[in-house]
């Protein structure tokens, strides 16, 4: 039971890390596009 909980926690942490990294990367790209427009 404890191992399952640890595994689920690790998966959730990985998903959150990847999601935050992707959103940060997309935000950076959006800012670059805005600068190009001006």
SULBELCOR-V232235 format. One line per field, one symbol per residue. ss: DSSP state (H for helix, E for strand, C for the rest). burial: + if it has 16 or more other ideal C-beta (glycine too) atoms within 10 Angstrom, else -. A space follows every 50 residues. Layout:
ss = ???
burial = ???
//
This chain:
ss = CHHHHHHHHHHHHHHHHHHHHHHHHHHHHHHHHHHHHC
burial = --------------------------------------
//
